[in-house]
Amino acid sequence: MQGVNIAVVGATGLVGTVFLSILEERHFPARSLKLFASARSAGKRVPVGDRTYVVEEVTGAESFRGMDIVFISADTGVSKRLAPLAVQAGAVVIDDSSAFRMEPDVPLVVPEVNAADLRGHRGIIAIPNCSTTPLVMVLHALRQAAAIERVVAATYQSVSGTGRAAVEELMEQSRAALEGRDIAPKAYLHPIAFNVLPQIDDFLENGYTKEEWKMVTETRKILHLPDLALSATCVRVPVKVCHSEAVQVELSKPVSPEEARALLAKMPGVRVLDEPERNEYPMPRLLAGTDNVYVGRIRKDASHPRGLAMWVVADNLRKGAALNAIQIAEELIKQGAFQAKSASTGSARAV
Ligand SMILES: NC(=O)c1ccc[n+]([C@@H]2O[C@H](COP(=O)([O-])OP(=O)(O)OC[C@H]3O[C@@H](n4cnc5c(N)ncnc54)[C@H](OP(=O)(O)O)[C@@H]3O)[C@@H](O)[C@H]2O)c1
C-alpha cells in the first residue's frame, strides 16, 4: 500500500479546515491531495503541512479523475450533486451530510462500532450526525453488559455544528448584546447569544425536529436495532465547539454505575471523566480540540430499576465529523480497498 489520492470538497469550511489538520496529525497516507469549495473560494491558497494548495471549483466528474477517496463536507445539496460524479470517476465517497445516511445500500459508520458495515459498500459511505456518533459509542459499550431497551437523550449542541457562519453570529451577537445593541439573527430563527434554542432543523408531523429524528433513525441503523425505543430533544446552546448530551438508558438487566464505568473505559474512543467528589466531569470548554467521547455523571437512574443516567461530551468537528470520516478512510485502507488501484502508481506522501 503506497498511499491514496484524495480530494476534499468543502475544504474551506469549519469541518474541512479541521479535517486538513487531522490529516497531518495522523500522518494520513495521502499520495496526492486536491481541495475543492464553492466558486467563492476558487483560487484561495490553503496551507497544509509544508505545502500550499489552491482551492478549485468542481467542474464535473473529471475533477475527481484519479482520486481514490473523495471526502464531501459541504451541504446536502452539494453532496447529492457531487457524490454520484465522484463515484462515476471511480472514487469512494465519504460524505458528512445527511444526503445518503438512511439509504439501505449506504453504510453509516462509526468505525469503533460498526466497521464491518463498510464491506460491500457501493461507492458512497456516510458519517452520522454529530450528536448520533457519541451516543452510539456509549450505547455500544453498555450493550456489552445488557440489551439496550430504551434511550432518552437531550442534547446541548454548539453553534459550530451549524458551520462557520453560525460561529461568527454567536461572537457578533454576544459582543452586541454586551454593548446593549441587538443584531437580527441570520444563522438561526432566534438570537443564540445568551439564549438556548429548542429547535434544530425543521419540525416533522410527529412533533420532533428533523435533527431529533436523525438521532433516532441513525442510531437504530448503526446499532442494527431497528426497533430501539429512543426519544431525543435537540437544543442549540451558545457554546462554540463540543456537543453535550444528557442520556438516560434503560437496559434489559440492572448494570451498576461501576460496571458501566468499566465498560466505557474499555471502549475504544471513549474516556470516563467522572470524579464528582472533585467536581470533575466532561465540559465543552475543557474538551474542545480532543478526539475522544467523554462520559461523566454516571449514576443509577433513580426513576427506573434498570436505568442509568450520564453526561456525554464530544468535539462535534472532530469525532462528530472530520475525525470519523478519516477513521473510515483508514479502515478502508486497512481492509485493502485501494490496493489493486495503487499498485501501478507512485510513492506515498504524508501531508
Ligand atoms: N459542523 C459540524 O459539527 C458537522 C458535524 C457533522 C457533519 N457535518 C456536515 O459537514 C458538512 C460541512 O459542515 P461545516 O460545518 O464545515 O459547514 P461550513 O463551515 O458552512 O462549510 C461549508 C463548506 O462547503 C463549501 N461549499 C459550499 N457550497 C459548495 C459548492 N457548491 N461546491 C463545493 N463546496 C461548497 C464551502 O465553501 P466556501 O467556503 O467557498 O463557501 C465550505 O467549504 C455539512 O454537510 C454538515 O452537515 C458538520
PDBQT file of the ligand as one rigid body, heavy atoms in Angstrom, charges set to zero:
ROOT
HETATM    1  N1  LIG A 401     -20.145  21.228  11.810  1.00  0.00    +0.000 N 
HETATM    2  C1  LIG A 401     -20.321  20.033  12.350  1.00  0.00    +0.000 C 
HETATM    3  O1  LIG A 401     -20.187  19.818  13.564  1.00  0.00    +0.000 OA
HETATM    4  C2  LIG A 401     -20.718  18.863  11.485  1.00  0.00    +0.000 A 
HETATM    5  C3  LIG A 401     -20.786  17.585  12.030  1.00  0.00    +0.000 A 
HETATM    6  C4  LIG A 401     -21.171  16.502  11.233  1.00  0.00    +0.000 A 
HETATM    7  C5  LIG A 401     -21.448  16.725   9.907  1.00  0.00    +0.000 A 
HETATM    8  N2  LIG A 401     -21.374  17.994   9.412  1.00  0.00    +0.000 N 
HETATM    9  C6  LIG A 401     -21.669  18.190   7.998  1.00  0.00    +0.000 C 
HETATM   10  O2  LIG A 401     -20.465  18.614   7.362  1.00  0.00    +0.000 OA
HETATM   11  C7  LIG A 401     -20.768  19.489   6.283  1.00  0.00    +0.000 C 
HETATM   12  C8  LIG A 401     -19.958  20.779   6.398  1.00  0.00    +0.000 C 
HETATM   13  O3  LIG A 401     -20.242  21.453   7.600  1.00  0.00    +0.000 OA
HETATM   14  P1  LIG A 401     -19.414  22.739   8.074  1.00  0.00    +0.000 P 
HETATM   15  O4  LIG A 401     -19.841  22.931   9.496  1.00  0.00    +0.000 OA
HETATM   16  O5  LIG A 401     -17.975  22.598   7.767  1.00  0.00    +0.000 OA
HETATM   17  O6  LIG A 401     -20.049  23.910   7.157  1.00  0.00    +0.000 OA
HETATM   18  P2  LIG A 401     -19.373  25.295   6.689  1.00  0.00    +0.000 P 
HETATM   19  O7  LIG A 401     -18.398  25.792   7.693  1.00  0.00    +0.000 OA
HETATM   20  O8  LIG A 401     -20.529  26.165   6.335  1.00  0.00    +0.000 OA
HETATM   21  O9  LIG A 401     -18.567  24.911   5.354  1.00  0.00    +0.000 OA
HETATM   22  C9  LIG A 401     -19.216  24.551   4.157  1.00  0.00    +0.000 C 
HETATM   23  C10 LIG A 401     -18.193  24.217   3.097  1.00  0.00    +0.000 C 
HETATM   24  O10 LIG A 401     -18.880  23.798   1.913  1.00  0.00    +0.000 OA
HETATM   25  C11 LIG A 401     -18.360  24.530   0.806  1.00  0.00    +0.000 C 
HETATM   26  N3  LIG A 401     -19.336  24.665  -0.258  1.00  0.00    +0.000 N 
HETATM   27  C12 LIG A 401     -20.489  25.381  -0.264  1.00  0.00    +0.000 A 
HETATM   28  N4  LIG A 401     -21.097  25.291  -1.467  1.00  0.00    +0.000 NA
HETATM   29  C13 LIG A 401     -20.302  24.496  -2.241  1.00  0.00    +0.000 A 
HETATM   30  C14 LIG A 401     -20.378  24.053  -3.584  1.00  0.00    +0.000 A 
HETATM   31  N5  LIG A 401     -21.385  24.379  -4.377  1.00  0.00    +0.000 N 
HETATM   32  N6  LIG A 401     -19.381  23.243  -4.049  1.00  0.00    +0.000 NA
HETATM   33  C15 LIG A 401     -18.344  22.890  -3.266  1.00  0.00    +0.000 A 
HETATM   34  N7  LIG A 401     -18.212  23.311  -1.968  1.00  0.00    +0.000 NA
HETATM   35  C16 LIG A 401     -19.186  24.096  -1.469  1.00  0.00    +0.000 A 
HETATM   36  C17 LIG A 401     -17.993  25.868   1.416  1.00  0.00    +0.000 C 
HETATM   37  O11 LIG A 401     -17.134  26.576   0.522  1.00  0.00    +0.000 OA
HETATM   38  P3  LIG A 401     -16.965  28.190   0.606  1.00  0.00    +0.000 P 
HETATM   39  O12 LIG A 401     -16.020  28.458   1.742  1.00  0.00    +0.000 OA
HETATM   40  O13 LIG A 401     -16.394  28.515  -0.722  1.00  0.00    +0.000 OA
HETATM   41  O14 LIG A 401     -18.345  28.756   0.839  1.00  0.00    +0.000 OA
HETATM   42  C18 LIG A 401     -17.300  25.395   2.682  1.00  0.00    +0.000 C 
HETATM   43  O15 LIG A 401     -16.005  24.930   2.383  1.00  0.00    +0.000 OA
HETATM   44  C19 LIG A 401     -22.299  19.666   6.324  1.00  0.00    +0.000 C 
HETATM   45  O16 LIG A 401     -22.872  18.729   5.438  1.00  0.00    +0.000 OA
HETATM   46  C20 LIG A 401     -22.658  19.305   7.735  1.00  0.00    +0.000 C 
HETATM   47  O17 LIG A 401     -23.984  18.836   7.850  1.00  0.00    +0.000 OA
HETATM   48  C21 LIG A 401     -20.998  19.057  10.145  1.00  0.00    +0.000 A 
ENDROOT
TORSDOF 0
